[in-house]
Amino acid sequence: MKTQESTSGWVILDKPYGMTSTQASNIVRRITGARKAGHAGTLDPLATGVLPIALDEATKTIPYVVADVKQYCFQVTWGEQRITDDAEGAVIATADHRPSSESISAILPQFIGTINQRPPLFSALKIEGKRAYDLARTGETAILDSLKEAIALKTRPVTIHNLILDSIDSQDQATFTVTCGPGTYVRSLARDMAEVLHTTGYVSRLRRILVGKFHQNDAISLENLTEFGHKSKLYRIFLPLGAVLDDIPAVSVTMEEAIMIHQGQRIPIIGMHGHASLVVLKLSDQIVALAKECDGYLYPKRVFK
């Protein structure tokens, strides 16, 4: 067995404004010298905040982050609707009405719990195999009309755990904090709140505060990451490969069993109490694999070097 790569792990980035999540991941990969990198939970270019970036072997654990609870702080600007539902897009509708603090607070409860949400036109949602934002960016009226119809049929349930009005920033703007489940679009939430309030609105500022166990207090800026420079210093900010696996039951294996797992073989369950659909296999402190339990055996699902 090989020792897990020293660059394998997580960097919790405070993504800057105006950069895509993929661009941010690639910059972190270059700074750290990792061979590959991937991010958990995409942030729009106009959004800032927590972007967990997995390096090398840790990229195999990304699926166990994206399903977690997220929290955002966002500002809504009233009076305009934009094609992207954020500040990037063209204005497609306006309204004179401005909601009061009392009217905003009164409608918040109807957006808490499991609600049906219509994704934005500019989203990663796939329509007939193509990303909605790629179709929307053509700008062709016929395509936009058919895209609107297709997305209307893609309305889906999402979970909003909490939604708070933080402040009335001006007559035209208000700031909120939302805690939500996977698949929630904050841009859609802002648009839908505006509709209920008999006006129009879009997200003018968006910051992600939390992704699962990763909080903005744990995040590092690209500038600070660059200043670390030498790898011996960079290692201090890496979270271990298994940082996202703490909630998954762990099972210790022998060297012989670890070799069998690395060869794609199953191993019998010994000393495991109860049943778990997924377990972490460990050889001492080293993570060997993620395995699934079936009929008294553990089968490798994700194997780590």
N, C-alpha and C positions, 0 to 999 in steps of 0.2 A: 504493500500500500504506500501511496505517496503522501507526504505531508501537505495539508491544505495550504494553498498559496497565501503568502503574507499579505497580499493585496485583497484577499477575499474578505468581504465585510460590507458594512453600510456606512455611507456618509449622509448625514441629514443636512441637506442644503437649504439655505434661505434663498430661494430663487429670486433673481432680480426682475424688475419690470422690463417688458419688451423682448423677452427671450423665450423661445419654445422650450418645453421640457426635454426634448431630444437634444437640442443645442446645449442645454445645461449639463445633461448627462455626458455628452461627448467632451466638454471642457473638463469636467471632473475626472473623466477617464484619462485624459492627457496629463493633467496635473499629477495624478497619483501613479501613473505608469501602469494602470491596469490594462489587461487585454480587452476586456469587454465591460460594458456598463448598461444598466437598465433602470428605469424609474418606476416607482409605484404610485399610480394615480396621477394622471396628466393634469398639469396646470396650463391654462391658456396663457399666451404671451403677455397679455395685459394684467395677469394675476401675479402676485408675489407670495412668498411664504414657504411653508414646509414642503419640500420635495425629497422624499427618501430615495437615495440612489444606491443601487446594489452593484458591487464590483466583483468581477470574476465569478467564483463559485456561488456567491451569494445571490446572483441573478436567478438561480433555481428556486429561491425562496420567495420571489416577488409575488406569486399568486396568493401567498398567505398574508400579504399586507393589504392588497387592494380591496378586500372585502370588509375592512374595518370601518369603524365610525370615523367621520371627518367633521371638522369644525371650521367655519369661515366667519370672518368679519367682512361685511360688504356695505357699500354705499349705493343707494338708489337715487338717481336724478329723475324727478317727475317732469312731465310735460312733453317728453319726446319718446317715441318708440323707434328703435334702430333695428336694422335688418339682422344684425348679429346679436341683439339684446345686450350689447355692451358698447363701450365708447368707440370701438374701432369702426363700426359700420355706419352706413348712410342713414339719415333720418327718413322714415317712411310714414310717420304719422305724428301729429301733435295734439295737445289738449291744453286748455286754459285752466282747468280745475287743479287745485293743489290741496292734498289731503291734510287734515289737522292731526295733531298728535293723538287726540281722542279717537278719531275714526281709524287711524292706523292700528292702534292698540286693540280696537274692537274686532278687527278682522283677522288678527293673528291666530286665534285658536282654530280657525277652519283650515289652517295650513299645517297644523301639528297632528302627528299620527301618520297613518298610511294614506297617501293621497295619490290621485292619478295626475301624472305630469306629462306635458307635451314637450319633447326636446326642442332645442333651438334649431333653426335652419342650418346654422353653422355649428356642426357638432361632429363627433366621430361616429355617429350612428351610421350604419350601412343601409343603403337603399339599392336593392338589386346588385349587391356586391361592390358598390362604390360608396366612399365616405360622403356624408351629406355636405360637409364643407367644401369638398372638391366640386360637387355639382353646383352648389350655391355660388361659388366664385366665378362661374361662367358668366353670370349676370344676365343670361338670356331669359326673357320674360316667360316663354313657354316652359323652360326647364324649371324656373322658380315656382311657377304655378303648379306643375305636376309634383314638385318636391314638397310644397306645402300640403298637398293632398295626401301624399305618401306619409309624411311625418305626422299628420293628424291621425292617421290610422295606427301610428306607433306609440300612442299614449300608453304609459305604463305606470304601475304602482311604484312609488318610492316612499321611504320612511323619513319623516322629519321628527326628530326626538325633542327638539326645543327651538323656539324662534323668539328672539327678544329684540325689542326696539331699544337701541342703546342711546340714541340722541337724535334730535331734530337739528340738523346742521345749518339749515337756512330754510326759507320758504320752499325752495326747489329740491332740497336734499335731506335724506335721513339715513342713518347708519344702523345696521342690524348685526346680530350674531346668530348664526344658525348651526345647530348640531344635527347631522343627518347621516343616513345610511348610504350604501353604495348606489351609484347610478343617478344620484341627485344632481340636477343642473341648477346652480344658483341663479344663472341668468334667466332660466324659465320661471323660477320662484319670484324674482323681481317683476318680470313681465306680468305674471298672473296676479300678483298682489295689486299691481297698478290697475289691471282690468277690474278687479273687485272694488277698488276704490274709485271707479268711474273716471280714470285718467290714463295716462300712458307713462311708461318709465323704463329705464334701463340701468344696468350695473355700471356705475362710473368708477368704482374702485373695489377690488377684491383681494383679500389676503387670507390664505389658509393658515390656520392657527394650529391645527392638530390633524394627524393621520394615525389612527390607531394609538399606539403607545408613544409615537414621536410627536413632541411638542415644539413650538417655535423657540422655546428656551434652550432646546437641544441643538438648534440649527446653526450652521456656520455660513457666512457670506462667501461668495467667490473671492472677494478681495482678501479676506483673512485666510482662506484656504490656500491661495497663491502664496501668501507671505510665509506659510509653513515651509514651503520649498522642499527641503531635503526629506527623503522618505522616512528617515528615522523619526522626524518630527511629525510627519503625516500620520504615522501609525497610531499616534496618541489620540487622533480624532476618529479612528475607525471603530465602529461598533462591530462586535463579532458576527460571524456568519449566521449564527443561530439566534440573533437578537430578536427576530420576529417569531421564533418557534417556542417561546417560553410556555405558552398555554397548551402546547401539544404534549401528551404523555411521552416520557422518555423510557427507553429500555436499554439496558447494558448488554453488549454482545462480546463474545470472545474474539480473538484474532482470527480463529478458524471461521467463525460465523461471518465476520466482517469480510473476509476473502470470498466466501460463498455469495454474499450479497453483491459484492463488486463484480462477480461473474454472472450476475443476473439470476442466481438461484434463490429459492425460498429457504427459510429456516423455521424450525418448529418454535412455537411459543412456549417458553419455559419461565415460570415465576411471574407471569403477567396476570394481574387480578382485574377481572372485569373485561369489557370489550371496548375497543376504540377503533374507529375506521381508519385512523392515521396515527402513527407513532414516530418518534425520533429515535433512531438507533445510534448508540454512542459506544465508542471504544475508549475507555477512560474519559477524558474531556473532549475528545475529538468526535465531531459529528460524522457518522459514516453514511447515513442515508435517511430518507423518509420512506416509511414502509406502510403498506396497508395490510390489515388483518383479514384473513379468510380461512374458514374451516380448520382452525388450529395452527395455521402457518402465517408467517410474515413474508410478504412479497415486496421487493424493492420497487419504489415509485419514483424517487429522485435520489440518485447516487452522487456522493461528493468525492472529489479527489483527495 
